[in-house]
C-alpha cells in the first residue's frame, strides 16, 4: 500500500485557460490519481483524477449511486447534513434492482429506431433556427439563438411537451443548475418545473399520445409522481448537456481554426469530431460521486466501506496514460473511449440523442455561416464556471 498520498481540501475548479481543466487536477493526477479528499461537510473520502481508476469505479457495483450515501464535493445551498433517499423515479441516484427497473423501461424508449425517426425533426429544428439567425442580421448570441432552443425543442418533441411551454422550462432550469442560486430561488424553480411536468403527465393519461412520456403514462405501470420525476430529469438533462456542448463546442472550434478547417473540409469527420469535443471539453466538471459499499482496493489505495469518491471526469479524459497528447484538440482522433457521458450502469441514457443533435447542428451551423467568428474578444465571453455543466452564459458571434 502507498502510505504518503496527498489530501485535497477543495475541489480544483479554477481554470487558467478557457477549455482546459484546472492545472491542479493535472498535477494531482501525476502525483496520485487516487487522492484523499476532505468534503465540505467534514467527510474524508477520495478524489479520482486518473482515467483507469475513474472507469473502474463507474463499472464496479461495489460503488453505490444512492443519494443518501453521497457527500457533495463543493459547498451548495441545497446540501443537507443527512441527504434523503432519492424520490421515486430518480433512477440515476439509485442502485439495482430499483435502478434496473426504471432503466429498462426507459431504454425501450431510447431505441435506435426512435432516435433515427427523430433525425428529420432535429434537422428541421436546426434549419429553422439558422434561418431565423440569418433573417435577424449578421450577429447573434449563439446561446439564446441556437444552442439552448434547439435541444430544448428536441427533448420537448421526444417527450411531447407543447412548443409554447419551452420558455418557462428554460428559465427555471437555468436557476436550478446555477450553483450561485439561493435556496429560495432553487426551490421555487424546482417547484414550478415539477408542477409543469406533473400537469403534462396527467394530460397524457387523459389523452394518450405517441411520444415517450405518453407511452410511459399508458403502459409502464408508473404512477404520476414517478413519471413526473423521470420527465423532469430528462428535460433537465436534454437541456443542460446538449445545449452547453453546442455552444462550448462552437467556441472551441472557433478558437482552433486549423481544427475547424479539418472538420469542415474532411469527409466523414463529423462523428470523430463530436467524440473529440465531448472528450476535450468534458462539461460535467463536478462529480459524479459514488460511495463504497465494501472495502475496495483501487490503484494501491484501500477505499473503505462508507467512503465517498468523487470522479473528476475532465482530468480523467486528459490522462496521458490513456490518450496521446490529451491536451490537444484533434478532431481526427475519434473513438468513444472517453468518459464524458459516463460508463457502466449509469452511462447517460440519452447519449445517442445528444450525439445526433451535435452531428446535425455543428455541420449545419458552419455550412450556413462559413465566416462565423466571435464578436467579442475571447476573454470577454462569460463562462459557466459555477454551474453543474461547464460552458458559456452567452456566445456573441458575427458573420459576413
Helices and strands as residue ranges (DSSP letters): E 7-8, H 23-31, E 34-38, E 44-48, H 51-59, E 63-64, G 67-69, G 91-93, H 98-107, H 112-136, E 139-141, H 142-142, I 143-147, H 148-159, G 163-165, H 166-177, H 183-206, H 212-219, H 224-254, H 257-265, H 270-281, E 289-292, E 296-298, E 301-303, E 308-311, H 313-316, G 344-346, H 351-368, E 373-374, G 378-380, E 396-398
